[in-house]
């Protein structure tokens, strides 16, 4: 293999964000007929950035590019930890024998856990609950994401995404 930078962390970040990129919010009239529907935007950004922006305009009157509802996610500051319980022999290799370049191989990856935080910003509790109700059913308590960490190997890996908790602020 020619490179040790296979963009694995980037693939995990993009994969995590893609889990939540199709959340649809519905608004209703008093007679319970639908008045509008839209997809809630999601970006990679820290919670502090959005909280600071919202605190600058408590009445949400100022014309800014941040509209609610919105979601953000980030790899937490302590988000990458080594998991000794999943450690395998460092000399084990993975192979791909069928390809244009012949046989490709790579040593087993190091077992790390990545911790992400998903933040939801809404004006109303109903909007927040509606978004959460679209997320929770998929995590029992995990959801499996399939990625191709090393393209040259062509081996798909199932990565469990575990929902640890839901907290309201």
mmCIF file of the C-alpha atoms, coordinates in Angstrom:
data_MODEL
# 
_entry.id   MODEL 
# 
loop_
_atom_site.group_PDB 
_atom_site.id 
_atom_site.type_symbol 
_atom_site.label_atom_id 
_atom_site.label_alt_id 
_atom_site.label_comp_id 
_atom_site.label_asym_id 
_atom_site.label_entity_id 
_atom_site.label_seq_id 
_atom_site.pdbx_PDB_ins_code 
_atom_site.Cartn_x 
_atom_site.Cartn_y 
_atom_site.Cartn_z 
_atom_site.occupancy 
_atom_site.B_iso_or_equiv 
_atom_site.pdbx_formal_charge 
_atom_site.auth_seq_id 
_atom_site.auth_comp_id 
_atom_site.auth_asym_id 
_atom_site.auth_atom_id 
_atom_site.pdbx_PDB_model_num 
ATOM 1   C CA . UNK A 1 1   ? 0.000   0.000   0.000   1.00 0.00 ? 1   UNK A CA 1 
ATOM 2   C CA . UNK A 1 2   ? 1.417   3.347   -1.013  1.00 0.00 ? 2   UNK A CA 1 
ATOM 3   C CA . UNK A 1 3   ? -0.085  5.623   1.608   1.00 0.00 ? 3   UNK A CA 1 
ATOM 4   C CA . UNK A 1 4   ? -0.823  5.428   5.309   1.00 0.00 ? 4   UNK A CA 1 
ATOM 5   C CA . UNK A 1 5   ? -3.340  8.273   5.079   1.00 0.00 ? 5   UNK A CA 1 
ATOM 6   C CA . UNK A 1 6   ? -6.544  6.581   3.999   1.00 0.00 ? 6   UNK A CA 1 
ATOM 7   C CA . UNK A 1 7   ? -8.947  9.255   5.309   1.00 0.00 ? 7   UNK A CA 1 
ATOM 8   C CA . UNK A 1 8   ? -10.524 6.785   7.733   1.00 0.00 ? 8   UNK A CA 1 
ATOM 9   C CA . UNK A 1 9   ? -11.356 9.430   10.348  1.00 0.00 ? 9   UNK A CA 1 
ATOM 10  C CA . UNK A 1 10  ? -12.804 11.690  7.654   1.00 0.00 ? 10  UNK A CA 1 
ATOM 11  C CA . UNK A 1 11  ? -14.954 8.794   6.411   1.00 0.00 ? 11  UNK A CA 1 
ATOM 12  C CA . UNK A 1 12  ? -16.249 8.219   9.951   1.00 0.00 ? 12  UNK A CA 1 
ATOM 13  C CA . UNK A 1 13  ? -17.065 11.914  10.406  1.00 0.00 ? 13  UNK A CA 1 
ATOM 14  C CA . UNK A 1 14  ? -18.879 12.112  7.056   1.00 0.00 ? 14  UNK A CA 1 
ATOM 15  C CA . UNK A 1 15  ? -20.688 8.834   7.739   1.00 0.00 ? 15  UNK A CA 1 
ATOM 16  C CA . UNK A 1 16  ? -21.874 10.058  11.140  1.00 0.00 ? 16  UNK A CA 1 
ATOM 17  C CA . UNK A 1 17  ? -23.140 13.327  9.677   1.00 0.00 ? 17  UNK A CA 1 
ATOM 18  C CA . UNK A 1 18  ? -24.930 11.501  6.860   1.00 0.00 ? 18  UNK A CA 1 
ATOM 19  C CA . UNK A 1 19  ? -26.967 9.556   9.428   1.00 0.00 ? 19  UNK A CA 1 
ATOM 20  C CA . UNK A 1 20  ? -28.818 12.774  10.268  1.00 0.00 ? 20  UNK A CA 1 
ATOM 21  C CA . UNK A 1 21  ? -28.870 14.672  6.970   1.00 0.00 ? 21  UNK A CA 1 
ATOM 22  C CA . UNK A 1 22  ? -32.444 13.786  6.054   1.00 0.00 ? 22  UNK A CA 1 
ATOM 23  C CA . UNK A 1 23  ? -34.376 14.769  9.203   1.00 0.00 ? 23  UNK A CA 1 
ATOM 24  C CA . UNK A 1 24  ? -37.642 16.391  8.123   1.00 0.00 ? 24  UNK A CA 1 
ATOM 25  C CA . UNK A 1 25  ? -39.566 18.803  10.328  1.00 0.00 ? 25  UNK A CA 1 
ATOM 26  C CA . UNK A 1 26  ? -43.303 19.274  9.887   1.00 0.00 ? 26  UNK A CA 1 
ATOM 27  C CA . UNK A 1 27  ? -45.278 22.297  11.015  1.00 0.00 ? 27  UNK A CA 1 
ATOM 28  C CA . UNK A 1 28  ? -49.030 22.141  11.477  1.00 0.00 ? 28  UNK A CA 1 
ATOM 29  C CA . UNK A 1 29  ? -51.951 24.576  11.476  1.00 0.00 ? 29  UNK A CA 1 
ATOM 30  C CA . UNK A 1 30  ? -54.348 24.666  14.451  1.00 0.00 ? 30  UNK A CA 1 
ATOM 31  C CA . UNK A 1 31  ? -56.661 22.216  12.608  1.00 0.00 ? 31  UNK A CA 1 
ATOM 32  C CA . UNK A 1 32  ? -53.746 19.685  12.427  1.00 0.00 ? 32  UNK A CA 1 
ATOM 33  C CA . UNK A 1 33  ? -53.254 20.026  8.681   1.00 0.00 ? 33  UNK A CA 1 
ATOM 34  C CA . UNK A 1 34  ? -49.677 20.354  7.483   1.00 0.00 ? 34  UNK A CA 1 
ATOM 35  C CA . UNK A 1 35  ? -48.610 23.939  6.840   1.00 0.00 ? 35  UNK A CA 1 
ATOM 36  C CA . UNK A 1 36  ? -44.957 23.381  5.914   1.00 0.00 ? 36  UNK A CA 1 
ATOM 37  C CA . UNK A 1 37  ? -42.227 20.782  5.777   1.00 0.00 ? 37  UNK A CA 1 
ATOM 38  C CA . UNK A 1 38  ? -38.470 21.161  5.454   1.00 0.00 ? 38  UNK A CA 1 
ATOM 39  C CA . UNK A 1 39  ? -35.231 19.285  6.004   1.00 0.00 ? 39  UNK A CA 1 
ATOM 40  C CA . UNK A 1 40  ? -33.317 20.342  9.113   1.00 0.00 ? 40  UNK A CA 1 
ATOM 41  C CA . UNK A 1 41  ? -29.805 21.472  8.086   1.00 0.00 ? 41  UNK A CA 1 
ATOM 42  C CA . UNK A 1 42  ? -26.805 19.849  9.742   1.00 0.00 ? 42  UNK A CA 1 
ATOM 43  C CA . UNK A 1 43  ? -23.205 21.094  9.843   1.00 0.00 ? 43  UNK A CA 1 
ATOM 44  C CA . UNK A 1 44  ? -19.943 20.079  11.459  1.00 0.00 ? 44  UNK A CA 1 
ATOM 45  C CA . UNK A 1 45  ? -19.448 22.714  14.165  1.00 0.00 ? 45  UNK A CA 1 
ATOM 46  C CA . UNK A 1 46  ? -19.049 22.990  17.907  1.00 0.00 ? 46  UNK A CA 1 
ATOM 47  C CA . UNK A 1 47  ? -21.996 23.617  20.212  1.00 0.00 ? 47  UNK A CA 1 
ATOM 48  C CA . UNK A 1 48  ? -20.230 26.648  21.703  1.00 0.00 ? 48  UNK A CA 1 
ATOM 49  C CA . UNK A 1 49  ? -20.240 28.394  18.323  1.00 0.00 ? 49  UNK A CA 1 
ATOM 50  C CA . UNK A 1 50  ? -24.016 28.186  18.039  1.00 0.00 ? 50  UNK A CA 1 
ATOM 51  C CA . UNK A 1 51  ? -24.734 28.995  21.674  1.00 0.00 ? 51  UNK A CA 1 
ATOM 52  C CA . UNK A 1 52  ? -22.549 32.114  21.442  1.00 0.00 ? 52  UNK A CA 1 
ATOM 53  C CA . UNK A 1 53  ? -24.310 33.228  18.259  1.00 0.00 ? 53  UNK A CA 1 
ATOM 54  C CA . UNK A 1 54  ? -27.750 32.695  19.810  1.00 0.00 ? 54  UNK A CA 1 
ATOM 55  C CA . UNK A 1 55  ? -26.811 34.533  23.023  1.00 0.00 ? 55  UNK A CA 1 
ATOM 56  C CA . UNK A 1 56  ? -25.791 37.585  20.992  1.00 0.00 ? 56  UNK A CA 1 
ATOM 57  C CA . UNK A 1 57  ? -29.396 37.885  19.773  1.00 0.00 ? 57  UNK A CA 1 
ATOM 58  C CA . UNK A 1 58  ? -31.738 36.693  22.534  1.00 0.00 ? 58  UNK A CA 1 
ATOM 59  C CA . UNK A 1 59  ? -34.916 37.724  20.692  1.00 0.00 ? 59  UNK A CA 1 
ATOM 60  C CA . UNK A 1 60  ? -33.726 36.152  17.433  1.00 0.00 ? 60  UNK A CA 1 
ATOM 61  C CA . UNK A 1 61  ? -34.537 39.453  15.656  1.00 0.00 ? 61  UNK A CA 1 
ATOM 62  C CA . UNK A 1 62  ? -31.169 40.076  14.069  1.00 0.00 ? 62  UNK A CA 1 
ATOM 63  C CA . UNK A 1 63  ? -30.777 39.040  10.451  1.00 0.00 ? 63  UNK A CA 1 
ATOM 64  C CA . UNK A 1 64  ? -28.096 36.373  10.619  1.00 0.00 ? 64  UNK A CA 1 
ATOM 65  C CA . UNK A 1 65  ? -27.377 33.306  8.605   1.00 0.00 ? 65  UNK A CA 1 
ATOM 66  C CA . UNK A 1 66  ? -28.282 31.018  11.508  1.00 0.00 ? 66  UNK A CA 1 
ATOM 67  C CA . UNK A 1 67  ? -31.898 29.954  11.402  1.00 0.00 ? 67  UNK A CA 1 
ATOM 68  C CA . UNK A 1 68  ? -33.593 27.482  13.672  1.00 0.00 ? 68  UNK A CA 1 
ATOM 69  C CA . UNK A 1 69  ? -34.076 24.574  13.741  1.00 0.00 ? 69  UNK A CA 1 
ATOM 70  C CA . UNK A 1 70  ? -30.567 23.422  12.976  1.00 0.00 ? 70  UNK A CA 1 
ATOM 71  C CA . UNK A 1 71  ? -28.292 20.559  13.980  1.00 0.00 ? 71  UNK A CA 1 
ATOM 72  C CA . UNK A 1 72  ? -24.556 20.427  14.434  1.00 0.00 ? 72  UNK A CA 1 
ATOM 73  C CA . UNK A 1 73  ? -22.166 17.637  15.301  1.00 0.00 ? 73  UNK A CA 1 
ATOM 74  C CA . UNK A 1 74  ? -18.539 17.335  16.224  1.00 0.00 ? 74  UNK A CA 1 
ATOM 75  C CA . UNK A 1 75  ? -15.906 14.860  17.268  1.00 0.00 ? 75  UNK A CA 1 
ATOM 76  C CA . UNK A 1 76  ? -15.624 15.683  20.971  1.00 0.00 ? 76  UNK A CA 1 
ATOM 77  C CA . UNK A 1 77  ? -12.337 17.006  22.404  1.00 0.00 ? 77  UNK A CA 1 
ATOM 78  C CA . UNK A 1 78  ? -11.782 13.695  24.232  1.00 0.00 ? 78  UNK A CA 1 
ATOM 79  C CA . UNK A 1 79  ? -13.363 11.815  21.357  1.00 0.00 ? 79  UNK A CA 1 
ATOM 80  C CA . UNK A 1 80  ? -10.628 9.381   20.326  1.00 0.00 ? 80  UNK A CA 1 
ATOM 81  C CA . UNK A 1 81  ? -9.774  6.676   22.866  1.00 0.00 ? 81  UNK A CA 1 
ATOM 82  C CA . UNK A 1 82  ? -7.899  3.407   22.520  1.00 0.00 ? 82  UNK A CA 1 
ATOM 83  C CA . UNK A 1 83  ? -10.007 0.294   23.229  1.00 0.00 ? 83  UNK A CA 1 
ATOM 84  C CA . UNK A 1 84  ? -7.720  -2.416  24.604  1.00 0.00 ? 84  UNK A CA 1 
ATOM 85  C CA . UNK A 1 85  ? -10.602 -4.938  24.770  1.00 0.00 ? 85  UNK A CA 1 
ATOM 86  C CA . UNK A 1 86  ? -10.734 -5.113  20.929  1.00 0.00 ? 86  UNK A CA 1 
ATOM 87  C CA . UNK A 1 87  ? -6.969  -5.395  20.421  1.00 0.00 ? 87  UNK A CA 1 
ATOM 88  C CA . UNK A 1 88  ? -5.910  -8.094  17.933  1.00 0.00 ? 88  UNK A CA 1 
ATOM 89  C CA . UNK A 1 89  ? -2.498  -9.444  17.059  1.00 0.00 ? 89  UNK A CA 1 
ATOM 90  C CA . UNK A 1 90  ? -0.559  -6.625  15.372  1.00 0.00 ? 90  UNK A CA 1 
ATOM 91  C CA . UNK A 1 91  ? 0.887   -9.031  12.779  1.00 0.00 ? 91  UNK A CA 1 
ATOM 92  C CA . UNK A 1 92  ? -2.515  -10.070 11.361  1.00 0.00 ? 92  UNK A CA 1 
ATOM 93  C CA . UNK A 1 93  ? -3.196  -8.788  7.851   1.00 0.00 ? 93  UNK A CA 1 
ATOM 94  C CA . UNK A 1 94  ? -6.254  -8.192  5.714   1.00 0.00 ? 94  UNK A CA 1 
ATOM 95  C CA . UNK A 1 95  ? -5.996  -9.106  2.038   1.00 0.00 ? 95  UNK A CA 1 
ATOM 96  C CA . UNK A 1 96  ? -7.787  -8.319  -1.194  1.00 0.00 ? 96  UNK A CA 1 
ATOM 97  C CA . UNK A 1 97  ? -6.706  -10.767 -3.884  1.00 0.00 ? 97  UNK A CA 1 
ATOM 98  C CA . UNK A 1 98  ? -9.002  -9.653  -6.685  1.00 0.00 ? 98  UNK A CA 1 
ATOM 99  C CA . UNK A 1 99  ? -8.226  -6.300  -8.158  1.00 0.00 ? 99  UNK A CA 1 
ATOM 100 C CA . UNK A 1 100 ? -6.541  -4.476  -10.986 1.00 0.00 ? 100 UNK A CA 1 
ATOM 101 C CA . UNK A 1 101 ? -3.421  -3.959  -8.869  1.00 0.00 ? 101 UNK A CA 1 
ATOM 102 C CA . UNK A 1 102 ? -3.046  -7.591  -7.821  1.00 0.00 ? 102 UNK A CA 1 
ATOM 103 C CA . UNK A 1 103 ? -2.895  -8.494  -4.152  1.00 0.00 ? 103 UNK A CA 1 
ATOM 104 C CA . UNK A 1 104 ? -3.327  -5.684  -1.641  1.00 0.00 ? 104 UNK A CA 1 
ATOM 105 C CA . UNK A 1 105 ? -2.807  -6.088  2.087   1.00 0.00 ? 105 UNK A CA 1 
ATOM 106 C CA . UNK A 1 106 ? -2.786  -4.065  5.268   1.00 0.00 ? 106 UNK A CA 1 
ATOM 107 C CA . UNK A 1 107 ? -2.132  -4.834  8.912   1.00 0.00 ? 107 UNK A CA 1 
ATOM 108 C CA . UNK A 1 108 ? -5.149  -4.957  11.225  1.00 0.00 ? 108 UNK A CA 1 
ATOM 109 C CA . UNK A 1 109 ? -6.219  -1.524  12.361  1.00 0.00 ? 109 UNK A CA 1 
ATOM 110 C CA . UNK A 1 110 ? -5.780  -0.245  15.870  1.00 0.00 ? 110 UNK A CA 1 
ATOM 111 C CA . UNK A 1 111 ? -9.013  -0.365  17.910  1.00 0.00 ? 111 UNK A CA 1 
ATOM 112 C CA . UNK A 1 112 ? -10.103 3.180   18.690  1.00 0.00 ? 112 UNK A CA 1 
ATOM 113 C CA . UNK A 1 113 ? -13.479 4.503   19.804  1.00 0.00 ? 113 UNK A CA 1 
ATOM 114 C CA . UNK A 1 114 ? -14.629 7.849   18.426  1.00 0.00 ? 114 UNK A CA 1 
ATOM 115 C CA . UNK A 1 115 ? -17.067 9.948   20.459  1.00 0.00 ? 115 UNK A CA 1 
ATOM 116 C CA . UNK A 1 116 ? -19.342 12.344  18.618  1.00 0.00 ? 116 UNK A CA 1 
ATOM 117 C CA . UNK A 1 117 ? -21.815 14.859  19.955  1.00 0.00 ? 117 UNK A CA 1 
ATOM 118 C CA . UNK A 1 118 ? -24.969 15.772  18.037  1.00 0.00 ? 118 UNK A CA 1 
ATOM 119 C CA . UNK A 1 119 ? -26.578 19.087  18.988  1.00 0.00 ? 119 UNK A CA 1 
ATOM 120 C CA . UNK A 1 120 ? -30.113 20.136  18.077  1.00 0.00 ? 120 UNK A CA 1 
ATOM 121 C CA . UNK A 1 121 ? -31.140 23.805  18.227  1.00 0.00 ? 121 UNK A CA 1 
ATOM 122 C CA . UNK A 1 122 ? -34.825 24.709  18.055  1.00 0.00 ? 122 UNK A CA 1 
ATOM 123 C CA . UNK A 1 123 ? -37.129 27.569  18.999  1.00 0.00 ? 123 UNK A CA 1 
ATOM 124 C CA . UNK A 1 124 ? -39.824 25.266  20.383  1.00 0.00 ? 124 UNK A CA 1 
ATOM 125 C CA . UNK A 1 125 ? -39.885 22.093  22.427  1.00 0.00 ? 125 UNK A CA 1 
ATOM 126 C CA . UNK A 1 126 ? -42.214 20.516  19.872  1.00 0.00 ? 126 UNK A CA 1 
ATOM 127 C CA . UNK A 1 127 ? -39.636 20.986  17.099  1.00 0.00 ? 127 UNK A CA 1 
ATOM 128 C CA . UNK A 1 128 ? -36.943 19.413  19.280  1.00 0.00 ? 128 UNK A CA 1 
ATOM 129 C CA . UNK A 1 129 ? -39.119 16.462  20.242  1.00 0.00 ? 129 UNK A CA 1 
ATOM 130 C CA . UNK A 1 130 ? -40.083 15.884  16.620  1.00 0.00 ? 130 UNK A CA 1 
ATOM 131 C CA . UNK A 1 131 ? -36.406 15.722  15.603  1.00 0.00 ? 131 UNK A CA 1 
ATOM 132 C CA . UNK A 1 132 ? -35.507 13.385  18.484  1.00 0.00 ? 132 UNK A CA 1 
ATOM 133 C CA . UNK A 1 133 ? -38.426 11.092  17.626  1.00 0.00 ? 133 UNK A CA 1 
ATOM 134 C CA . UNK A 1 134 ? -36.951 10.641  14.151  1.00 0.00 ? 134 UNK A CA 1 
ATOM 135 C CA . UNK A 1 135 ? -33.525 9.684   15.557  1.00 0.00 ? 135 UNK A CA 1 
ATOM 136 C CA . UNK A 1 136 ? -34.197 7.442   18.568  1.00 0.00 ? 136 UNK A CA 1 
ATOM 137 C CA . UNK A 1 137 ? -35.930 4.508   16.785  1.00 0.00 ? 137 UNK A CA 1 
ATOM 138 C CA . UNK A 1 138 ? -32.753 3.748   14.805  1.00 0.00 ? 138 UNK A CA 1 
ATOM 139 C CA . UNK A 1 139 ? -30.572 3.278   17.900  1.00 0.00 ? 139 UNK A CA 1 
ATOM 140 C CA . UNK A 1 140 ? -31.418 0.178   19.947  1.00 0.00 ? 140 UNK A CA 1 
ATOM 141 C CA . UNK A 1 141 ? -28.902 1.125   21.416  1.00 0.00 ? 141 UNK A CA 1 
ATOM 142 C CA . UNK A 1 142 ? -26.726 1.097   18.303  1.00 0.00 ? 142 UNK A CA 1 
ATOM 143 C CA . UNK A 1 143 ? -26.977 1.610   14.557  1.00 0.00 ? 143 UNK A CA 1 
ATOM 144 C CA . UNK A 1 144 ? -24.502 -0.068  12.215  1.00 0.00 ? 144 UNK A CA 1 
ATOM 145 C CA . UNK A 1 145 ? -22.801 2.081   9.606   1.00 0.00 ? 145 UNK A CA 1 
ATOM 146 C CA . UNK A 1 146 ? -20.941 0.332   6.755   1.00 0.00 ? 146 UNK A CA 1 
ATOM 147 C CA . UNK A 1 147 ? -17.769 2.030   5.503   1.00 0.00 ? 147 UNK A CA 1 
ATOM 148 C CA . UNK A 1 148 ? -14.890 1.178   3.187   1.00 0.00 ? 148 UNK A CA 1 
ATOM 149 C CA . UNK A 1 149 ? -11.956 2.351   5.339   1.00 0.00 ? 149 UNK A CA 1 
ATOM 150 C CA . UNK A 1 150 ? -9.154  1.447   2.912   1.00 0.00 ? 150 UNK A CA 1 
ATOM 151 C CA . UNK A 1 151 ? -10.274 1.751   -0.703  1.00 0.00 ? 151 UNK A CA 1 
ATOM 152 C CA . UNK A 1 152 ? -7.395  -0.369  -2.058  1.00 0.00 ? 152 UNK A CA 1 
ATOM 153 C CA . UNK A 1 153 ? -8.552  -3.343  -0.010  1.00 0.00 ? 153 UNK A CA 1 
ATOM 154 C CA . UNK A 1 154 ? -12.202 -3.018  -0.957  1.00 0.00 ? 154 UNK A CA 1 
ATOM 155 C CA . UNK A 1 155 ? -13.244 -4.576  2.358   1.00 0.00 ? 155 UNK A CA 1 
ATOM 156 C CA . UNK A 1 156 ? -16.384 -3.150  3.912   1.00 0.00 ? 156 UNK A CA 1 
ATOM 157 C CA . UNK A 1 157 ? -16.436 -2.730  7.696   1.00 0.00 ? 157 UNK A CA 1 
ATOM 158 C CA . UNK A 1 158 ? -19.526 -2.517  9.867   1.00 0.00 ? 158 UNK A CA 1 
ATOM 159 C CA . UNK A 1 159 ? -19.063 0.201   12.462  1.00 0.00 ? 159 UNK A CA 1 
ATOM 160 C CA . UNK A 1 160 ? -21.580 0.294   15.324  1.00 0.00 ? 160 UNK A CA 1 
ATOM 161 C CA . UNK A 1 161 ? -22.722 3.805   16.262  1.00 0.00 ? 161 UNK A CA 1 
ATOM 162 C CA . UNK A 1 162 ? -23.875 3.640   19.891  1.00 0.00 ? 162 UNK A CA 1 
ATOM 163 C CA . UNK A 1 163 ? -26.257 6.208   21.356  1.00 0.00 ? 163 UNK A CA 1 
ATOM 164 C CA . UNK A 1 164 ? -25.037 6.786   24.911  1.00 0.00 ? 164 UNK A CA 1 
ATOM 165 C CA . UNK A 1 165 ? -27.526 9.373   26.112  1.00 0.00 ? 165 UNK A CA 1 
ATOM 166 C CA . UNK A 1 166 ? -29.867 12.219  25.263  1.00 0.00 ? 166 UNK A CA 1 
ATOM 167 C CA . UNK A 1 167 ? -29.582 15.429  27.293  1.00 0.00 ? 167 UNK A CA 1 
ATOM 168 C CA . UNK A 1 168 ? -31.699 18.582  27.210  1.00 0.00 ? 168 UNK A CA 1 
ATOM 169 C CA . UNK A 1 169 ? -30.079 21.998  27.794  1.00 0.00 ? 169 UNK A CA 1 
# 
